[in-house]
Amino acid sequence: MDIGQIIKQRREELGMSQEELAQKAGYKSRSSINKIEVDGRGLPQSKITAIAKALRTTPASLMGWDETDSSSLGESAKEMLNDFQKLNDYGQKEALKRVSEMVHIPQYSKAGSVVQPLKPDPRSYLQPVAAHERTDIEVTEEMKQYDDAFFDE
């Protein structure tokens, strides 16, 4: 696929019109985008980055230089990648956080790939949850010494 076809495919995946892409990439009219999509010519190197940004992808992807060969991905991974690319930056960060959390949950992870949590200490109820100095009263040195002595026992 040439760059024009890749741009058209990506634009359509995002449900974006030629007019919208032209505006986001800094062109005055949709006819410029149409020319690029039809024959791939007339695309200055300086505009590749602007178009890639507008299409929420990379210049390498537009040029057909993607490092990831999608043919090696399963259908579920292709679907997830397609949906992921439709998200804005904030949505992509949230999606990554959620997937990162899910790989630590046994019911969602493949056998043997989950980091096993440590067994809880049966005396963990004895450990303080937090140790912050009070701010609602004035804490004197005498009070601090008493607390230190108490916890040292």
DRENRORO-90073 format. One record per atom (N, C-alpha, C, O): chain; atom name; x, y, z; residue number from 1. Coordinates in pm, whole numbers, plus 50000, padded with zeros to 5 digits. Example, Ala and Ser with C-alpha at 12.3 -4.5 7.8 and 13.67 -1.06 7.14 Angstrom:
BEGIN
SITE kette atom    px    py    pz  nr
SITE     A    N 51319 49431 50780   1
SITE     A   CA 51230 49550 50780   1
SITE     A    C 51320 49670 50780   1
SITE     A    O 51424 49668 50846   1
SITE     A    N 51285 49775 50708   2
SITE     A   CA 51367 49894 50714   2
SITE     A    C 51290 50003 50787   2
SITE     A    O 51341 50114 50804   2
//
This chain:
BEGIN
SITE kette atom    px    py    pz  nr
SITE     A    N 50084 49882 50000   1
SITE     A   CA 50000 50000 50000   1
SITE     A    C 50089 50125 50000   1
SITE     A    O 50189 50130 50071   1
SITE     A    N 50050 50225 49920   2
SITE     A   CA 50129 50348 49920   2
SITE     A    C 50076 50443 50027   2
SITE     A    O 49973 50418 50089   2
SITE     A    N 50147 50553 50046   3
SITE     A   CA 50114 50645 50155   3
SITE     A    C 49973 50703 50142   3
SITE     A    O 49904 50722 50242   3
SITE     A    N 49931 50730 50020   4
SITE     A   CA 49796 50784 50000   4
SITE     A    C 49689 50687 50045   4
SITE     A    O 49591 50727 50109   4
SITE     A    N 49706 50560 50012   5
SITE     A   CA 49609 50457 50054   5
SITE     A    C 49610 50439 50205   5
SITE     A    O 49505 50420 50267   5
SITE     A    N 49728 50445 50265   6
SITE     A   CA 49740 50430 50410   6
SITE     A    C 49669 50546 50481   6
SITE     A    O 49598 50525 50579   6
SITE     A    N 49690 50668 50430   7
SITE     A   CA 49625 50785 50490   7
SITE     A    C 49474 50772 50479   7
SITE     A    O 49402 50799 50576   7
SITE     A    N 49426 50733 50363   8
SITE     A   CA 49282 50718 50343   8
SITE     A    C 49224 50612 50436   8
SITE     A    O 49119 50632 50498   8
SITE     A    N 49292 50498 50445   9
SITE     A   CA 49245 50390 50531   9
SITE     A    C 49238 50435 50676   9
SITE     A    O 49139 50409 50745   9
SITE     A    N 49342 50501 50724  10
SITE     A   CA 49346 50545 50863  10
SITE     A    C 49239 50652 50889  10
SITE     A    O 49173 50650 50993  10
SITE     A    N 49223 50744 50796  11
SITE     A   CA 49122 50849 50809  11
SITE     A    C 48983 50787 50820  11
SITE     A    O 48901 50829 50902  11
SITE     A    N 48956 50689 50736  12
SITE     A   CA 48826 50623 50739  12
SITE     A    C 48807 50541 50867  12
SITE     A    O 48696 50534 50919  12
SITE     A    N 48915 50479 50917  13
SITE     A   CA 48906 50405 51044  13
SITE     A    C 48861 50497 51157  13
SITE     A    O 48785 50457 51245  13
SITE     A    N 48908 50620 51152  14
SITE     A   CA 48875 50718 51256  14
SITE     A    C 48742 50788 51229  14
SITE     A    O 48695 50867 51311  14
SITE     A    N 48681 50759 51114  15
SITE     A   CA 48554 50824 51080  15
SITE     A    C 48571 50972 51054  15
SITE     A    O 48482 51052 51084  15
SITE     A    N 48685 51009 50999  16
SITE     A   CA 48719 51149 50976  16
SITE     A    C 48699 51183 50829  16
SITE     A    O 48733 51103 50742  16
SITE     A    N 48645 51299 50801  17
SITE     A   CA 48628 51343 50662  17
SITE     A    C 48759 51402 50609  17
SITE     A    O 48849 51434 50687  17
SITE     A    N 48768 51416 50477  18
SITE     A   CA 48886 51480 50418  18
SITE     A    C 48895 51624 50466  18
SITE     A    O 49005 51676 50488  18
SITE     A    N 48781 51688 50481  19
SITE     A   CA 48777 51827 50528  19
SITE     A    C 48837 51839 50669  19
SITE     A    O 48916 51928 50698  19
SITE     A    N 48796 51746 50758  20
SITE     A   CA 48848 51748 50896  20
SITE     A    C 48998 51725 50897  20
SITE     A    O 49071 51795 50968  20
SITE     A    N 49044 51627 50819  21
SITE     A   CA 49187 51598 50815  21
SITE     A    C 49264 51719 50761  21
SITE     A    O 49369 51755 50815  21
SITE     A    N 49212 51781 50656  22
SITE     A   CA 49278 51899 50599  22
SITE     A    C 49293 52007 50705  22
SITE     A    O 49400 52067 50718  22
SITE     A    N 49187 52032 50779  23
SITE     A   CA 49190 52136 50882  23
SITE     A    C 49291 52103 50991  23
SITE     A    O 49370 52188 51032  23
SITE     A    N 49288 51977 51039  24
SITE     A   CA 49379 51938 51147  24
SITE     A    C 49526 51935 51104  24
SITE     A    O 49615 51957 51186  24
SITE     A    N 49550 51908 50975  25
SITE     A   CA 49688 51898 50926  25
SITE     A    C 49740 52030 50871  25
SITE     A    O 49856 52038 50829  25
SITE     A    N 49656 52134 50871  26
SITE     A   CA 49702 52265 50829  26
SITE     A    C 49686 52295 50682  26
SITE     A    O 49750 52387 50631  26
SITE     A    N 49602 52221 50611  27
SITE     A   CA 49572 52250 50472  27
SITE     A    C 49451 52342 50465  27
SITE     A    O 49370 52346 50558  27
SITE     A    N 49438 52416 50354  28
SITE     A   CA 49327 52510 50339  28
SITE     A    C 49199 52442 50290  28
SITE     A    O 49090 52489 50320  28
SITE     A    N 49212 52331 50215  29
SITE     A   CA 49092 52265 50164  29
SITE     A    C 49111 52114 50157  29
SITE     A    O 49223 52064 50164  29
SITE     A    N 49000 52044 50143  30
SITE     A   CA 49002 51899 50136  30
SITE     A    C 49063 51848 50006  30
SITE     A    O 49103 51732 49998  30
SITE     A    N 49070 51934 49905  31
SITE     A   CA 49124 51890 49776  31
SITE     A    C 49270 51847 49788  31
SITE     A    O 49316 51758 49716  31
SITE     A    N 49343 51910 49877  32
SITE     A   CA 49483 51870 49899  32
SITE     A    C 49489 51727 49952  32
SITE     A    O 49572 51647 49908  32
SITE     A    N 49401 51695 50047  33
SITE     A   CA 49398 51560 50104  33
SITE     A    C 49354 51461 49997  33
SITE     A    O 49408 51350 49988  33
SITE     A    N 49257 51500 49915  34
SITE     A   CA 49210 51413 49809  34
SITE     A    C 49324 51378 49713  34
SITE     A    O 49340 51262 49676  34
SITE     A    N 49403 51478 49673  35
SITE     A   CA 49516 51454 49582  35
SITE     A    C 49617 51357 49644  35
SITE     A    O 49668 51267 49578  35
SITE     A    N 49643 51377 49771  36
SITE     A   CA 49739 51289 49841  36
SITE     A    C 49685 51146 49843  36
SITE     A    O 49759 51052 49816  36
SITE     A    N 49558 51130 49876  37
SITE     A   CA 49500 50997 49884  37
SITE     A    C 49493 50928 49748  37
SITE     A    O 49507 50806 49739  37
SITE     A    N 49470 51005 49643  38
SITE     A   CA 49455 50946 49509  38
SITE     A    C 49589 50896 49454  38
SITE     A    O 49598 50783 49407  38
SITE     A    N 49692 50980 49461  39
SITE     A   CA 49817 50935 49400  39
SITE     A    C 49938 50941 49493  39
SITE     A    O 50049 50905 49452  39
SITE     A    N 49920 50987 49615  40
SITE     A   CA 50031 50988 49712  40
SITE     A    C 50134 51094 49684  40
SITE     A    O 50231 51108 49758  40
SITE     A    N 50115 51170 49577  41
SITE     A   CA 50211 51276 49543  41
SITE     A    C 50164 51409 49601  41
SITE     A    O 50049 51421 49646  41
SITE     A    N 50250 51505 49601  42
SITE     A   CA 50214 51636 49652  42
SITE     A    C 50215 51644 49804  42
SITE     A    O 50157 51735 49863  42
SITE     A    N 50280 51548 49865  43
SITE     A   CA 50287 51547 50012  43
SITE     A    C 50429 51583 50053  43
SITE     A    O 50519 51500 50048  43
SITE     A    N 50449 51708 50095  44
SITE     A   CA 50583 51745 50140  44
SITE     A    C 50617 51673 50271  44
SITE     A    O 50530 51643 50352  44
SITE     A    N 50744 51649 50288  45
SITE     A   CA 50791 51578 50408  45
SITE     A    C 50745 51649 50534  45
SITE     A    O 50714 51584 50634  45
SITE     A    N 50740 51781 50533  46
SITE     A   CA 50701 51857 50652  46
SITE     A    C 50556 51830 50692  46
SITE     A    O 50521 51847 50809  46
SITE     A    N 50472 51787 50598  47
SITE     A   CA 50331 51763 50628  47
SITE     A    C 50306 51620 50678  47
SITE     A    O 50200 51593 50735  47
SITE     A    N 50399 51530 50657  48
SITE     A   CA 50379 51391 50701  48
SITE     A    C 50356 51386 50851  48
SITE     A    O 50267 51315 50898  48
SITE     A    N 50436 51459 50927  49
SITE     A   CA 50422 51462 51073  49
SITE     A    C 50288 51522 51113  49
SITE     A    O 50222 51471 51204  49
SITE     A    N 50247 51629 51047  50
SITE     A   CA 50119 51693 51080  50
SITE     A    C 50002 51599 51051  50
SITE     A    O 49907 51591 51130  50
SITE     A    N 50008 51528 50940  51
SITE     A   CA 49901 51433 50906  51
SITE     A    C 49902 51316 51003  51
SITE     A    O 49796 51271 51047  51
SITE     A    N 50019 51266 51037  52
SITE     A   CA 50030 51155 51132  52
SITE     A    C 49969 51194 51267  52
SITE     A    O 49896 51116 51328  52
SITE     A    N 50000 51314 51311  53
SITE     A   CA 49945 51361 51439  53
SITE     A    C 49793 51372 51431  53
SITE     A    O 49723 51332 51524  53
SITE     A    N 49743 51427 51322  54
SITE     A   CA 49598 51442 51304  54
SITE     A    C 49529 51306 51300  54
SITE     A    O 49415 51292 51344  54
SITE     A    N 49599 51206 51247  55
SITE     A   CA 49543 51071 51238  55
SITE     A    C 49579 50984 51359  55
SITE     A    O 49550 50864 51361  55
SITE     A    N 49642 51045 51459  56
SITE     A   CA 49681 50977 51584  56
SITE     A    C 49760 50848 51553  56
SITE     A    O 49729 50740 51602  56
SITE     A    N 49863 50867 51472  57
SITE     A   CA 49952 50756 51438  57
SITE     A    C 50093 50814 51424  57
SITE     A    O 50117 50928 51463  57
SITE     A    N 50184 50737 51371  58
SITE     A   CA 50322 50782 51356  58
SITE     A    C 50355 50804 51209  58
SITE     A    O 50293 50744 51121  58
SITE     A    N 50454 50890 51181  59
SITE     A   CA 50498 50906 51043  59
SITE     A    C 50545 50772 50983  59
SITE     A    O 50520 50745 50865  59
SITE     A    N 50610 50691 51062  60
SITE     A   CA 50657 50560 51013  60
SITE     A    C 50539 50473 50969  60
SITE     A    O 50548 50402 50870  60
SITE     A    N 50431 50480 51044  61
SITE     A   CA 50313 50402 51008  61
SITE     A    C 50256 50451 50875  61
SITE     A    O 50217 50370 50791  61
SITE     A    N 50250 50582 50855  62
SITE     A   CA 50199 50637 50729  62
SITE     A    C 50287 50597 50611  62
SITE     A    O 50238 50575 50500  62
SITE     A    N 50417 50588 50636  63
SITE     A   CA 50510 50552 50529  63
SITE     A    C 50512 50401 50503  63
SITE     A    O 50577 50354 50409  63
SITE     A    N 50441 50326 50587  64
SITE     A   CA 50440 50181 50570  64
SITE     A    C 50561 50114 50631  64
SITE     A    O 50596 50003 50593  64
SITE     A    N 50625 50182 50725  65
SITE     A   CA 50746 50129 50787  65
SITE     A    C 50721 50072 50925  65
SITE     A    O 50816 50054 51002  65
SITE     A    N 50599 50044 50958  66
SITE     A   CA 50568 49994 51092  66
SITE     A    C 50656 49876 51128  66
SITE     A    O 50681 49786 51048  66
SITE     A    N 50702 49880 51253  67
SITE     A   CA 50786 49770 51302  67
SITE     A    C 50702 49647 51332  67
SITE     A    O 50752 49535 51324  67
SITE     A    N 50574 49666 51366  68
SITE     A   CA 50488 49556 51402  68
SITE     A    C 50421 49502 51277  68
SITE     A    O 50354 49575 51205  68
SITE     A    N 50440 49376 51253  69
SITE     A   CA 50373 49310 51141  69
SITE     A    C 50241 49260 51194  69
SITE     A    O 50236 49161 51268  69
SITE     A    N 50133 49327 51157  70
SITE     A   CA 50003 49293 51213  70
SITE     A    C 49955 49155 51171  70
SITE     A    O 49863 49101 51232  70
SITE     A    N 50016 49097 51068  71
SITE     A   CA 49973 48963 51026  71
SITE     A    C 50009 48858 51131  71
SITE     A    O 49951 48750 51133  71
SITE     A    N 50105 48890 51218  72
SITE     A   CA 50144 48795 51322  72
SITE     A    C 50055 48807 51446  72
SITE     A    O 50064 48724 51537  72
SITE     A    N 49968 48909 51449  73
SITE     A   CA 49878 48928 51563  73
SITE     A    C 49751 48847 51544  73
SITE     A    O 49707 48824 51431  73
SITE     A    N 49693 48803 51653  74
SITE     A   CA 49564 48736 51647  74
SITE     A    C 49454 48837 51622  74
SITE     A    O 49476 48958 51630  74
SITE     A    N 49335 48787 51591  75
SITE     A   CA 49223 48876 51562  75
SITE     A    C 49189 48965 51682  75
SITE     A    O 49158 49083 51664  75
SITE     A    N 49195 48910 51803  76
SITE     A   CA 49164 48990 51922  76
SITE     A    C 49263 49104 51939  76
SITE     A    O 49224 49216 51972  76
SITE     A    N 49391 49076 51916  77
SITE     A   CA 49494 49180 51930  77
SITE     A    C 49476 49287 51823  77
SITE     A    O 49494 49406 51850  77
SITE     A    N 49441 49246 51701  78
SITE     A   CA 49419 49344 51594  78
SITE     A    C 49300 49433 51629  78
SITE     A    O 49306 49555 51610  78
SITE     A    N 49195 49374 51681  79
SITE     A   CA 49077 49451 51720  79
SITE     A    C 49110 49550 51832  79
SITE     A    O 49069 49666 51829  79
SITE     A    N 49186 49501 51932  80
SITE     A   CA 49223 49587 52043  80
SITE     A    C 49314 49701 51995  80
SITE     A    O 49297 49815 52038  80
SITE     A    N 49408 49671 51908  81
SITE     A   CA 49498 49775 51856  81
SITE     A    C 49419 49878 51776  81
SITE     A    O 49446 49998 51785  81
SITE     A    N 49324 49832 51697  82
SITE     A   CA 49241 49923 51619  82
SITE     A    C 49160 50015 51711  82
SITE     A    O 49153 50136 51689  82
SITE     A    N 49100 49958 51815  83
SITE     A   CA 49024 50038 51911  83
SITE     A    C 49115 50134 51987  83
SITE     A    O 49078 50249 52011  83
SITE     A    N 49233 50087 52024  84
SITE     A   CA 49329 50169 52099  84
SITE     A    C 49367 50293 52018  84
SITE     A    O 49377 50402 52073  84
SITE     A    N 49388 50275 51888  85
SITE     A   CA 49429 50387 51804  85
SITE     A    C 49317 50489 51785  85
SITE     A    O 49344 50600 51740  85
SITE     A    N 49194 50453 51817  86
SITE     A   CA 49083 50546 51807  86
SITE     A    C 49073 50636 51930  86
SITE     A    O 49000 50735 51930  86
SITE     A    N 49148 50602 52036  87
SITE     A   CA 49144 50680 52160  87
SITE     A    C 49236 50802 52151  87
SITE     A    O 49336 50800 52080  87
SITE     A    N 49199 50907 52224  88
SITE     A   CA 49289 51022 52233  88
SITE     A    C 49401 50987 52331  88
SITE     A    O 49404 50877 52387  88
SITE     A    N 49494 51080 52353  89
SITE     A   CA 49610 51053 52440  89
SITE     A    C 49568 51011 52580  89
SITE     A    O 49624 50917 52637  89
SITE     A    N 49470 51082 52636  90
SITE     A   CA 49424 51050 52771  90
SITE     A    C 49363 50910 52775  90
SITE     A    O 49389 50833 52867  90
SITE     A    N 49282 50878 52675  91
SITE     A   CA 49220 50746 52669  91
SITE     A    C 49323 50635 52654  91
SITE     A    O 49308 50528 52714  91
SITE     A    N 49427 50659 52575  92
SITE     A   CA 49532 50559 52558  92
SITE     A    C 49606 50534 52690  92
SITE     A    O 49638 50420 52722  92
SITE     A    N 49633 50641 52765  93
SITE     A   CA 49701 50624 52895  93
SITE     A    C 49614 50543 52990  93
SITE     A    O 49664 50455 53061  93
SITE     A    N 49484 50572 52993  94
SITE     A   CA 49392 50498 53079  94
SITE     A    C 49385 50351 53039  94
SITE     A    O 49385 50262 53124  94
SITE     A    N 49379 50326 52909  95
SITE     A   CA 49372 50187 52860  95
SITE     A    C 49497 50110 52901  95
SITE     A    O 49487 49995 52944  95
SITE     A    N 49614 50171 52887  96
SITE     A   CA 49738 50106 52927  96
SITE     A    C 49741 50075 53076  96
SITE     A    O 49786 49968 53118  96
SITE     A    N 49691 50171 53157  97
SITE     A   CA 49687 50148 53302  97
SITE     A    C 49598 50027 53334  97
SITE     A    O 49634 49942 53415  97
SITE     A    N 49484 50021 53270  98
SITE     A   CA 49390 49912 53299  98
SITE     A    C 49445 49777 53257  98
SITE     A    O 49429 49679 53329  98
SITE     A    N 49508 49771 53141  99
SITE     A   CA 49568 49645 53097  99
SITE     A    C 49681 49605 53191  99
SITE     A    O 49695 49488 53225  99
SITE     A    N 49761 49703 53234 100
SITE     A   CA 49870 49674 53328 100
SITE     A    C 49817 49619 53460 100
SITE     A    O 49879 49531 53520 100
SITE     A    N 49704 49672 53504 101
SITE     A   CA 49644 49622 53627 101
SITE     A    C 49589 49480 53607 101
SITE     A    O 49602 49395 53695 101
SITE     A    N 49529 49457 53492 102
SITE     A   CA 49465 49327 53468 102
SITE     A    C 49564 49212 53462 102
SITE     A    O 49530 49100 53499 102
SITE     A    N 49686 49235 53415 103
SITE     A   CA 49782 49125 53406 103
SITE     A    C 49825 49075 53543 103
SITE     A    O 49886 48968 53553 103
SITE     A    N 49793 49149 53648 104
SITE     A   CA 49826 49105 53784 104
SITE     A    C 49709 49034 53851 104
SITE     A    O 49720 48993 53967 104
SITE     A    N 49598 49019 53781 105
SITE     A   CA 49481 48952 53836 105
SITE     A    C 49474 48811 53776 105
SITE     A    O 49460 48797 53655 105
SITE     A    N 49483 48709 53860 106
SITE     A   CA 49491 48571 53809 106
SITE     A    C 49379 48532 53713 106
SITE     A    O 49405 48461 53616 106
SITE     A    N 49257 48574 53736 107
SITE     A   CA 49147 48530 53649 107
SITE     A    C 49159 48585 53507 107
SITE     A    O 49093 48533 53416 107
SITE     A    N 49240 48689 53485 108
SITE     A   CA 49256 48746 53352 108
SITE     A    C 49388 48709 53286 108
SITE     A    O 49406 48735 53167 108
SITE     A    N 49479 48648 53359 109
SITE     A   CA 49613 48622 53307 109
SITE     A    C 49633 48475 53273 109
SITE     A    O 49568 48387 53329 109
SITE     A    N 49724 48453 53180 110
SITE     A   CA 49760 48316 53143 110
SITE     A    C 49833 48251 53260 110
SITE     A    O 49899 48319 53338 110
SITE     A    N 49819 48121 53270 111
SITE     A   CA 49882 48047 53380 111
SITE     A    C 50033 48073 53381 111
SITE     A    O 50099 48069 53278 111
SITE     A    N 50084 48098 53500 112
SITE     A   CA 50227 48117 53517 112
SITE     A    C 50278 48256 53485 112
SITE     A    O 50396 48283 53507 112
SITE     A    N 50193 48346 53434 113
SITE     A   CA 50241 48478 53398 113
SITE     A    C 50210 48583 53504 113
SITE     A    O 50253 48698 53492 113
SITE     A    N 50137 48546 53606 114
SITE     A   CA 50099 48641 53711 114
SITE     A    C 50205 48640 53821 114
SITE     A    O 50249 48534 53864 114
SITE     A    N 50244 48758 53864 115
SITE     A   CA 50335 48769 53977 115
SITE     A    C 50255 48731 54101 115
SITE     A    O 50152 48792 54130 115
SITE     A    N 50303 48633 54174 116
SITE     A   CA 50232 48586 54291 116
SITE     A    C 50257 48682 54409 116
SITE     A    O 50372 48714 54439 116
SITE     A    N 50150 48726 54474 117
SITE     A   CA 50169 48815 54589 117
SITE     A    C 50229 48737 54706 117
SITE     A    O 50214 48615 54716 117
SITE     A    N 50297 48809 54793 118
SITE     A   CA 50351 48747 54913 118
SITE     A    C 50237 48708 55006 118
SITE     A    O 50132 48771 55006 118
SITE     A    N 50259 48602 55083 119
SITE     A   CA 50157 48563 55181 119
SITE     A    C 50154 48670 55290 119
SITE     A    O 50258 48712 55340 119
SITE     A    N 50034 48712 55327 120
SITE     A   CA 50028 48817 55430 120
SITE     A    C 50077 48766 55565 120
SITE     A    O 50058 48649 55600 120
SITE     A    N 50140 48855 55639 121
SITE     A   CA 50186 48824 55773 121
SITE     A    C 50063 48815 55863 121
SITE     A    O 49982 48908 55866 121
SITE     A    N 50046 48704 55937 122
SITE     A   CA 49927 48692 56022 122
SITE     A    C 49920 48799 56131 122
SITE     A    O 49814 48822 56190 122
SITE     A    N 50032 48866 56157 123
SITE     A   CA 50033 48972 56258 123
SITE     A    C 50029 49110 56195 123
SITE     A    O 50062 49208 56262 123
SITE     A    N 49990 49120 56069 124
SITE     A   CA 49992 49250 56000 124
SITE     A    C 49900 49352 56066 124
SITE     A    O 49919 49473 56049 124
SITE     A    N 49801 49305 56139 125
SITE     A   CA 49712 49399 56208 125
SITE     A    C 49786 49479 56314 125
SITE     A    O 49737 49583 56359 125
SITE     A    N 49904 49432 56355 126
SITE     A   CA 49983 49502 56455 126
SITE     A    C 50064 49617 56395 126
SITE     A    O 50109 49707 56467 126
SITE     A    N 50083 49614 56263 127
SITE     A   CA 50165 49716 56200 127
SITE     A    C 50083 49843 56179 127
SITE     A    O 49965 49837 56144 127
SITE     A    N 50146 49958 56202 128
SITE     A   CA 50070 50082 56182 128
SITE     A    C 50037 50102 56034 128
SITE     A    O 50116 50067 55946 128
SITE     A    N 49921 50156 56008 129
SITE     A   CA 49880 50183 55871 129
SITE     A    C 49950 50308 55821 129
SITE     A    O 49992 50314 55705 129
SITE     A    N 49963 50407 55906 130
SITE     A   CA 50031 50530 55868 130
SITE     A    C 50092 50592 55993 130
SITE     A    O 50044 50570 56104 130
SITE     A    N 50197 50667 55973 131
SITE     A   CA 50261 50732 56087 131
SITE     A    C 50286 50878 56051 131
SITE     A    O 50395 50916 56009 131
SITE     A    N 50184 50957 56069 132
SITE     A   CA 50193 51099 56040 132
SITE     A    C 50179 51178 56169 132
SITE     A    O 50101 51145 56258 132
SITE     A    N 50257 51283 56177 133
SITE     A   CA 50246 51369 56293 133
SITE     A    C 50115 51446 56287 133
SITE     A    O 50071 51488 56181 133
SITE     A    N 50054 51463 56404 134
SITE     A   CA 49925 51534 56409 134
SITE     A    C 49943 51679 56369 134
SITE     A    O 50045 51742 56398 134
SITE     A    N 49841 51731 56302 135
SITE     A   CA 49845 51871 56260 135
SITE     A    C 49737 51954 56328 135
SITE     A    O 49734 52076 56314 135
SITE     A    N 49646 51885 56402 136
SITE     A   CA 49537 51958 56467 136
SITE     A    C 49576 52014 56603 136
SITE     A    O 49502 52094 56662 136
SITE     A    N 49693 51971 56655 137
SITE     A   CA 49743 52023 56783 137
SITE     A    C 49891 52052 56768 137
SITE     A    O 49955 52011 56670 137
SITE     A    N 49945 52124 56865 138
SITE     A   CA 50089 52147 56864 138
SITE     A    C 50157 52029 56932 138
SITE     A    O 50132 52001 57050 138
SITE     A    N 50243 51960 56857 139
SITE     A   CA 50312 51843 56910 139
SITE     A    C 50442 51889 56974 139
SITE     A    O 50528 51948 56908 139
SITE     A    N 50455 51863 57104 140
SITE     A   CA 50573 51907 57178 140
SITE     A    C 50682 51802 57170 140
SITE     A    O 50658 51688 57130 140
SITE     A    N 50802 51842 57207 141
SITE     A   CA 50915 51747 57210 141
SITE     A    C 50887 51634 57308 141
SITE     A    O 50921 51519 57282 141
SITE     A    N 50825 51667 57420 142
SITE     A   CA 50791 51565 57522 142
SITE     A    C 50697 51459 57462 142
SITE     A    O 50714 51340 57487 142
SITE     A    N 50601 51503 57384 143
SITE     A   CA 50508 51408 57321 143
SITE     A    C 50582 51319 57220 143
SITE     A    O 50555 51199 57212 143
SITE     A    N 50674 51379 57144 144
SITE     A   CA 50751 51302 57046 144
SITE     A    C 50836 51196 57116 144
SITE     A    O 50844 51083 57069 144
SITE     A    N 50900 51234 57228 145
SITE     A   CA 50983 51139 57302 145
SITE     A    C 50899 51025 57358 145
SITE     A    O 50941 50909 57355 145
SITE     A    N 50780 51057 57408 146
SITE     A   CA 50691 50954 57461 146
SITE     A    C 50654 50856 57350 146
SITE     A    O 50658 50735 57369 146
SITE     A    N 50617 50910 57234 147
SITE     A   CA 50580 50824 57122 147
SITE     A    C 50697 50736 57079 147
SITE     A    O 50678 50617 57053 147
SITE     A    N 50817 50794 57070 148
SITE     A   CA 50934 50716 57031 148
SITE     A    C 50961 50603 57129 148
SITE     A    O 50988 50490 57088 148
SITE     A    N 50953 50632 57258 149
SITE     A   CA 50976 50531 57361 149
SITE     A    C 50869 50420 57352 149
SITE     A    O 50900 50302 57367 149
SITE     A    N 50746 50460 57329 150
SITE     A   CA 50636 50363 57320 150
SITE     A    C 50659 50265 57204 150
SITE     A    O 50641 50145 57220 150
SITE     A    N 50698 50318 57088 151
SITE     A   CA 50716 50232 56972 151
SITE     A    C 50846 50154 56974 151
SITE     A    O 50861 50055 56903 151
SITE     A    N 50941 50198 57057 152
SITE     A   CA 51068 50126 57068 152
SITE     A    C 51052 50001 57156 152
SITE     A    O 51136 49911 57149 152
SITE     A    N 50948 49995 57237 153
SITE     A   CA 50931 49881 57330 153
SITE     A    C 50903 49753 57259 153
SITE     A    O 50887 49649 57323 153
//
